[in-house]
Amino acid sequence: MTGFGRGTGHHEGVQATVEIATVNRKQAEVVIQLPRELAELESGIRKTVLEAISRGRAQVSIKLEREGSKSTELQVDQDLALALQKALSELGEQLGQDLSLSASDLLRQPGVITTGDTELNAETAMAAISPALSAAISALQAMRTEEGSHLKQDFLARLEALKGFAASLAQVAPRRCERQREMLMKRLADAGLELDLNDERVVRELALFADRCDISEELTRLDSHFAKFRDYLGSGEPCGRPLDFLCQELFREFNTIGSKANDAAIAQTIVEAKTELEKIREQVQNIE
């Protein structure tokens, strides 16, 4: 699910700003942008975020700065800069080219130009990050919850449409056997043949045909899946994966009904039901 959250935290003159943005993804993934010197905090931050989300790609951006520091003294590592210049000069002589060191090259090279601020230790940084991270997660969850409430209403409306299709199938299906019997009798009459109901083979074939046309078991399972779907929507717990599984089962039942019925009207209803179900399934794969 998509969402955005932002939070700030303060500790011992250090201000932390955390921003979290999530986009739809079937699995959970957390990408963290953190100052390199605080890389040891990444695993703990990732664990905290994963406790809040179980699906989606979360981009976590963390910015740290000292409060009240308007100017920052820059320090230049002259030895490193001279070493770079010497290495380029020697390489230029070997290649027969003029390789000069530009200002942009110095800025891109780590360690040549640094700030004079005292490096933050991990403990102080985490003390400032923790409240900011909690606030960002809370704001993110609020936005995702609002989106989820809209999706829930959409799911419920489409679920009612599916129940309507199932009810229509339940009404039409019993007449399928009657129509098939009428067609069979007509074909036999046209061919000048009589149907001997005392013939054991005829009775057995009719029984097999009636069993193949019976979709009551599939309709019962559809009703059960509809009820379970509604229960998951009202549970308040992450239900994306269970709902995804239920969508697969609903597809299976509708496909079975279509193959059993072998009827144009029923086939049309099945197509409409599967089209509606596909719209549900597309959204289900993204929700928490």
MARDREN-663460 format. One record per residue (C-alpha): residue number from 0; residue in one letter; chain; x, y, z. Coordinates in pm, 1 decimal. Layout:
> n res chain u v w
> NUM A A X Y Z
...
***
This chain:
> n res chain u v w
> 0 M A 0.0 0.0 0.0
> 1 T A 112.3 355.5 -62.4
> 2 G A 172.7 605.7 212.4
> 3 F A 404.4 869.1 355.7
> 4 G A 509.4 961.2 706.1
> 5 R A 747.1 1216.2 854.1
> 6 G A 876.5 1262.4 1206.5
> 7 T A 1143.1 1451.9 1400.5
> 8 G A 1334.1 1376.6 1718.4
> 9 H A 1583.3 1558.7 1941.8
> 10 H A 1854.5 1440.2 2177.5
> 11 E A 2155.3 1624.1 2324.2
> 12 G A 2155.7 1895.6 2059.9
> 13 V A 2101.4 1656.3 1769.5
> 14 Q A 1790.4 1672.8 1552.9
> 15 A A 1681.0 1371.5 1348.2
> 16 T A 1431.8 1387.2 1061.6
> 17 V A 1287.4 1059.7 933.9
> 18 E A 1075.2 1026.4 622.4
> 19 I A 914.8 697.5 513.3
> 20 A A 745.8 647.6 177.0
> 21 T A 586.5 317.5 75.1
> 22 V A 471.0 187.1 -261.4
> 23 N A 285.5 -128.4 -358.4
> 24 R A 480.3 -452.4 -369.7
> 25 K A 379.4 -811.5 -307.7
> 26 Q A 661.9 -873.7 -57.3
> 27 A A 812.8 -649.9 211.0
> 28 E A 1128.3 -453.2 132.6
> 29 V A 1296.3 -175.4 331.2
> 30 V A 1558.1 58.1 181.1
> 31 I A 1735.9 288.4 429.3
> 32 Q A 1932.6 605.0 355.1
> 33 L A 2155.7 665.5 656.2
> 34 P A 2491.2 844.1 708.1
> 35 R A 2768.3 599.2 634.4
> 36 E A 2926.6 632.5 976.8
> 37 L A 2600.0 510.2 1133.4
> 38 A A 2559.7 201.2 918.2
> 39 E A 2552.0 -17.9 1229.4
> 40 L A 2205.7 120.1 1310.8
> 41 E A 2053.9 -0.3 985.3
> 42 S A 1953.1 -349.7 1098.5
> 43 G A 1767.7 -219.7 1403.7
> 44 I A 1584.4 44.6 1201.2
> 45 R A 1487.7 -213.1 937.7
> 46 K A 1351.4 -443.8 1208.0
> 47 T A 1138.4 -161.9 1353.4
> 48 V A 992.8 -76.4 1012.6
> 49 L A 920.4 -441.7 931.1
> 50 E A 726.6 -472.3 1256.6
> 51 A A 490.8 -207.8 1118.5
> 52 I A 454.7 -327.8 758.1
> 53 S A 435.7 -675.7 610.1
> 54 R A 399.1 -579.8 243.6
> 55 G A 526.9 -302.6 19.6
> 56 R A 855.3 -126.2 -50.5
> 57 A A 947.2 126.1 218.0
> 58 Q A 1201.8 400.4 144.9
> 59 V A 1339.7 533.6 475.1
> 60 S A 1538.2 858.4 461.9
> 61 I A 1716.6 974.2 778.1
> 62 K A 1879.0 1315.5 816.6
> 63 L A 2081.8 1420.0 1120.6
> 64 E A 2202.2 1769.1 1205.7
> 65 R A 2323.1 1955.9 1510.5
> 66 E A 2079.9 2212.2 1646.1
> 67 G A 2191.4 2576.6 1652.0
> 68 S A 2499.1 2527.2 1432.4
> 69 K A 2469.3 2791.4 1160.0
> 70 S A 2821.2 2761.7 1020.9
> 71 T A 3036.5 2462.2 974.0
> 72 E A 3416.7 2463.2 952.2
> 73 L A 3556.6 2268.0 658.8
> 74 Q A 3873.7 2063.9 691.1
> 75 V A 4092.1 1964.1 397.1
> 76 D A 4313.9 1656.4 400.6
> 77 Q A 4606.7 1806.8 210.1
> 78 D A 4809.2 1485.6 213.0
> 79 L A 4525.3 1294.1 48.2
> 80 A A 4471.0 1569.3 -210.6
> 81 L A 4844.7 1576.3 -297.4
> 82 A A 4850.6 1198.0 -323.7
> 83 L A 4560.8 1207.2 -568.8
> 84 Q A 4733.6 1475.2 -774.4
> 85 K A 5056.5 1276.2 -783.5
> 86 A A 4877.6 957.5 -886.6
> 87 L A 4700.3 1139.0 -1172.0
> 88 S A 5024.1 1299.1 -1289.0
> 89 E A 5204.5 964.9 -1299.9
> 90 L A 4914.7 806.2 -1484.5
> 91 G A 4911.2 1096.2 -1732.9
> 92 E A 5281.9 1049.0 -1806.3
> 93 Q A 5229.4 678.9 -1875.5
> 94 L A 4933.7 746.2 -2103.4
> 95 G A 5083.6 1051.9 -2267.3
> 96 Q A 4786.8 1265.6 -2163.9
> 97 D A 4739.8 1567.8 -1939.9
> 98 L A 4533.9 1447.5 -1642.5
> 99 S A 4469.2 1734.6 -1404.6
> 100 L A 4277.5 1723.8 -1078.1
> 101 S A 3967.6 1948.2 -1079.6
> 102 A A 3770.3 2088.6 -786.8
> 103 S A 3478.8 1857.1 -865.2
> 104 D A 3714.6 1558.9 -841.8
> 105 L A 3816.1 1667.4 -492.2
> 106 L A 3455.4 1711.7 -383.4
> 107 R A 3360.8 1364.7 -503.9
> 108 Q A 3651.8 1192.1 -334.7
> 109 P A 3555.4 1081.3 20.2
> 110 G A 3777.9 1216.5 293.9
> 111 V A 3940.4 1505.2 105.6
> 112 I A 3700.8 1773.0 233.0
> 113 T A 3514.5 1709.3 558.7
> 114 T A 3323.1 1917.6 811.0
> 115 G A 3471.8 2012.0 1140.0
> 116 D A 3173.6 1880.5 1336.5
> 117 T A 3240.4 1612.4 1589.5
> 118 E A 3126.4 1278.9 1452.3
> 119 L A 2805.8 1151.4 1607.5
> 120 N A 2823.1 830.7 1801.4
> 121 A A 2564.4 563.3 1730.3
> 122 E A 2401.8 580.2 2074.1
> 123 T A 2335.0 955.4 2056.9
> 124 A A 2214.2 929.6 1698.4
> 125 M A 1974.1 644.3 1777.3
> 126 A A 1831.4 833.6 2074.0
> 127 A A 1734.4 1113.3 1834.1
> 128 I A 1622.9 878.4 1554.6
> 129 S A 1392.6 656.2 1764.7
> 130 P A 1117.2 913.9 1838.4
> 131 A A 1140.4 1047.1 1483.7
> 132 L A 1104.8 696.0 1343.2
> 133 S A 804.9 622.7 1565.6
> 134 A A 633.4 945.2 1459.2
> 135 A A 701.3 872.8 1091.2
> 136 I A 562.1 519.2 1121.0
> 137 S A 249.1 647.5 1297.7
> 138 A A 185.4 903.3 1022.3
> 139 L A 251.7 639.6 757.8
> 140 Q A 10.8 394.7 917.9
> 141 A A -259.4 660.6 942.6
> 142 M A -237.2 728.3 569.3
> 143 R A -229.8 358.0 483.6
> 144 T A -528.1 293.9 711.9
> 145 E A -728.4 560.4 532.5
> 146 E A -644.8 404.8 196.7
> 147 G A -732.7 62.8 335.0
> 148 S A -1078.1 180.8 447.2
> 149 H A -1155.9 294.1 92.2
> 150 L A -1035.3 -37.5 -48.1
> 151 K A -1247.5 -225.5 205.0
> 152 Q A -1563.2 -53.3 84.7
> 153 D A -1470.0 -134.8 -274.1
> 154 F A -1408.5 -500.6 -182.9
> 155 L A -1743.0 -528.2 -4.1
> 156 A A -1929.6 -383.8 -302.0
> 157 R A -1758.7 -623.0 -543.8
> 158 L A -1814.7 -913.0 -304.2
> 159 E A -2188.5 -842.8 -314.4
> 160 A A -2168.9 -849.4 -693.9
> 161 L A -2001.9 -1191.5 -680.7
> 162 K A -2269.5 -1318.8 -443.6
> 163 G A -2528.5 -1199.1 -693.3
> 164 F A -2359.8 -1396.7 -970.6
> 165 A A -2353.6 -1706.8 -748.7
> 166 A A -2724.7 -1665.1 -670.0
> 167 S A -2798.6 -1636.3 -1041.2
> 168 L A -2605.9 -1957.7 -1105.8
> 169 A A -2797.4 -2133.4 -829.5
> 170 Q A -3125.9 -2043.2 -1000.2
> 171 V A -3020.9 -2134.9 -1353.9
> 172 A A -2824.1 -2454.1 -1284.2
> 173 P A -3118.5 -2685.2 -1189.6
> 174 R A -3287.3 -2612.8 -1521.5
> 175 R A -2973.5 -2723.2 -1700.1
> 176 C A -3053.4 -3091.6 -1644.8
> 177 E A -3411.8 -3039.1 -1763.6
> 178 R A -3297.2 -2873.7 -2083.0
> 179 Q A -3042.9 -3147.0 -2143.0
> 180 R A -3314.5 -3410.8 -2095.6
> 181 E A -3542.2 -3231.8 -2340.6
> 182 M A -3262.8 -3209.2 -2595.5
> 183 L A -3183.0 -3578.6 -2550.7
> 184 M A -3545.2 -3682.7 -2593.4
> 185 K A -3579.9 -3463.7 -2902.5
> 186 R A -3268.0 -3613.5 -3061.0
> 187 L A -3389.7 -3965.9 -2990.9
> 188 A A -3732.8 -3881.8 -3134.9
> 189 D A -3579.1 -3727.8 -3444.9
> 190 A A -3368.6 -4040.2 -3490.2
> 191 G A -3672.3 -4264.0 -3440.9
> 192 L A -3528.3 -4423.8 -3126.8
> 193 E A -3696.7 -4495.9 -2799.4
> 194 L A -3534.8 -4451.1 -2459.1
> 195 D A -3564.3 -4760.9 -2245.0
> 196 L A -3546.9 -4642.4 -1884.3
> 197 N A -3525.8 -5004.3 -1770.6
> 198 D A -3192.1 -5040.8 -1944.7
> 199 E A -2924.9 -5038.9 -1675.1
> 200 R A -2670.1 -4875.8 -1902.0
> 201 V A -2904.4 -4587.0 -1981.5
> 202 V A -2980.7 -4531.8 -1614.0
> 203 R A -2611.4 -4534.1 -1529.5
> 204 E A -2526.9 -4278.5 -1799.4
> 205 L A -2810.0 -4051.6 -1688.3
> 206 A A -2689.4 -4072.7 -1329.4
> 207 L A -2334.2 -3983.4 -1433.3
> 208 F A -2456.7 -3690.6 -1639.0
> 209 A A -2668.5 -3559.7 -1351.5
> 210 D A -2370.2 -3584.6 -1117.3
> 211 R A -2147.5 -3397.7 -1360.4
> 212 C A -2405.0 -3119.7 -1395.3
> 213 D A -2454.9 -3079.2 -1020.4
> 214 I A -2281.4 -2760.8 -898.6
> 215 S A -2432.2 -2749.8 -550.8
> 216 E A -2097.7 -2840.5 -391.3
> 217 E A -1919.9 -2555.2 -571.0
> 218 L A -2193.3 -2308.5 -474.9
> 219 T A -2163.2 -2413.4 -109.8
> 220 R A -1789.2 -2355.2 -116.3
> 221 L A -1841.5 -2016.6 -280.5
> 222 D A -2070.9 -1912.3 4.2
> 223 S A -1809.1 -2027.0 254.6
> 224 H A -1534.6 -1829.1 78.0
> 225 F A -1753.7 -1517.8 64.0
> 226 A A -1815.4 -1537.1 439.3
> 227 K A -1445.2 -1589.6 512.2
> 228 F A -1352.7 -1299.5 285.3
> 229 R A -1583.3 -1071.4 480.5
> 230 D A -1441.8 -1198.8 812.5
> 231 Y A -1087.1 -1113.6 704.5
> 232 L A -1191.9 -763.7 598.5
> 233 G A -1337.8 -701.1 944.4
> 234 S A -1054.6 -859.3 1143.6
> 235 G A -836.0 -548.2 1172.4
> 236 E A -525.9 -763.4 1113.0
> 237 P A -303.3 -781.0 801.4
> 238 C A -500.4 -997.9 560.1
> 239 G A -348.2 -942.0 216.2
> 240 R A -203.2 -1291.5 175.3
> 241 P A -511.8 -1480.5 305.5
> 242 L A -733.8 -1274.8 75.4
> 243 D A -502.6 -1347.7 -216.8
> 244 F A -542.0 -1719.8 -144.4
> 245 L A -921.4 -1686.1 -121.6
> 246 C A -926.9 -1514.8 -461.6
> 247 Q A -746.9 -1815.1 -609.6
> 248 E A -1003.0 -2049.8 -454.5
> 249 L A -1293.3 -1840.4 -584.0
> 250 F A -1144.2 -1854.0 -932.6
> 251 R A -1116.3 -2229.7 -900.0
> 252 E A -1481.3 -2273.5 -801.8
> 253 F A -1611.2 -2048.7 -1080.0
> 254 N A -1395.3 -2233.5 -1334.4
> 255 T A -1531.3 -2568.4 -1215.3
> 256 I A -1890.1 -2447.2 -1245.5
> 257 G A -1823.1 -2326.1 -1597.6
> 258 S A -1670.7 -2654.4 -1708.0
> 259 K A -1952.1 -2859.5 -1549.9
> 260 A A -2245.3 -2658.2 -1679.3
> 261 N A -2155.8 -2650.6 -2048.7
> 262 D A -2424.9 -2387.2 -2100.8
> 263 A A -2402.1 -2051.9 -2283.0
> 264 A A -2599.7 -1853.2 -2024.5
> 265 I A -2401.2 -1994.9 -1733.8
> 266 A A -2074.9 -1938.8 -1922.7
> 267 Q A -2161.4 -1570.7 -1966.9
> 268 T A -2228.7 -1534.4 -1594.9
> 269 I A -1897.6 -1705.0 -1516.7
> 270 V A -1710.5 -1460.6 -1742.5
> 271 E A -1870.8 -1161.6 -1567.5
> 272 A A -1795.2 -1306.9 -1223.4
> 273 K A -1430.6 -1373.5 -1309.3
> 274 T A -1393.0 -1021.6 -1449.8
> 275 E A -1518.5 -876.9 -1119.8
> 276 L A -1298.2 -1114.0 -922.2
> 277 E A -991.0 -1011.6 -1119.7
> 278 K A -1047.8 -648.9 -1015.5
> 279 I A -1049.2 -761.9 -651.8
> 280 R A -739.4 -973.0 -697.6
> 281 E A -536.8 -686.7 -846.3
> 282 Q A -595.4 -474.5 -535.5
> 283 V A -560.5 -763.1 -288.0
> 284 Q A -202.2 -828.8 -395.9
> 285 N A -106.1 -478.9 -279.0
> 286 I A -282.0 -448.0 55.8
> 287 E A -124.4 -520.2 390.9
***
